[in-house]
Amino acid sequence: MTPKHLGQHSALPATPEEAVLDYVPNPRAGTDYLVRFAAPEFTSLCPITGAPDFAHLVIDYVPGDTIVESKSLKLFLGAFRNHGAFHEDCTVGIGQRLFDEMKPKWLRIGGYWYPRGGIPIDVFWQSGSPPEGVWVPAQDVPGYRGRG
């Protein structure tokens, strides 16, 4: 589990599929705790028009044997910048890839997409119920103007 990106010069992958996510041993294996990543400037492209789409992503997970290395996650998320996909595909695909590769005890992702055409689309996915006793705070992404 030697990280490929940490401490190295790493170019932004051309596509999410080319991105290599690094995982390192969980330093607190045996203890259930929550890890949160927030990416308030996530960008992808509309697969039909090619227009940019922007989102605030919040990824919460309870680690198993490994944790995701943050630089590799940043590069993976950055690889969506020129990737055409619907909001649902981006959000759920990110969550499923992290879950399938990292094998956490639990993972959820909230994709809070900024309005384009006047309609914000929020997409949520989780792997199941969180482990009992783990504090899972609300994601608390501010609502959009006009949204209650």
Salt bridges, closest charged atoms under 4 A:
ASP32 OD1 - LYS105 NZ 2.51
ASP53 OD2 - HIS87 ND1 3.95
ASP53 OD1 - ARG116 NE 2.59
ASP60 OD1 - ARG36 NE 2.62
ASP60 OD2 - ARG108 NE 2.67
GLU101 OE2 - ARG97 NE 2.75
ASP122 OD2 - ARG147 NH1 2.58
